[in-house]
Amino acid sequence: MTTTGSPRLVSVAVLDDYQQVAFTSADWTPIRNRISIDVFTDTLGDEDALAKRLHDYEIICAMRERTKFPASLLDRLPNLRLIATTGQRNLGIDTAYAKKKGIAVSGTGGAGNSTLEHIWALILATARYIVVEHNNVKTRNPQWQTIIPFGLSGKTLGIVGVGRLGTQTAKIAQAFDMKVIGWSPNLTPERAEAAGVGFAASKEELFKQSDIVSLHLTLSERTRHIITAADLAVMKPSALFINTSRGPLVDEAALIDILQKGQIAGAGLDVFDVEPLPMEHPFRGLSNVTVSPHLGYVSDTMYEVFWSDTVDNIAAYLDGQPKRLLQ
């Protein structure tokens, strides 16, 4: 008499689920009896600790770029066969090297306009000093109004990176009667006109003229630290600096220095060199900085698509037909 054992359950790790939404945003029922799954709500930055934690998993679900997967880490994960990342790209994964090692990397779709919404939420919160005055009211400060908000009408918004998000940001700025100028490494006057922004002939010109500078570039080796100390030094003392793209686009030490010295009015930041932001980081203590914890892409509708597509991608892998593969 022959007996058949239980089918092998494929080991799955869900990483960096800060808000514990992986199971509430999607229906895992179609694959639940085929996988053994562990959820981690913290981010490990140490490669040795990561390699130890992830050593046994065949499938790893990555939330955007919260955990990085360089070649050195991939070499230490002998059982890994699928990285199911959220979003349509993930520069934190060495996708080419993963492919060489036979590790599939799948992505997901997206939904809504959460990043655009957050760009303007951060611009307005910074310009209107919402957080400062919120804290004054909540802590029962007897002084009813303490700061004069920064009016947008008639001011100049400088957009660094006039792609899809930069163009959309410019359209909203015009509703506030702002002048908009743009600069990026490959921007031409014709492309600027098509996007509805004025053409800044140089990065220096944009930083000098702008009352608010907002970044909308993709991070690459070419754009890393594209915003330098020299750029920040020519900003108006009354100007605001906004970054909702990626922290390493900016020389962070230079930005900290100029804010500590009060040489610009303030900054609104959603992204940082190291995330989560270290507890003792200077940005946590600067009164002229409004911060959010990389919320630009986060929304309920976005999570629903991220995790539903992730479940679908895992099912496709289990069936031997991986889909939505990133190149």
Disulfide bonds with the S-S distance in Angstrom:
none
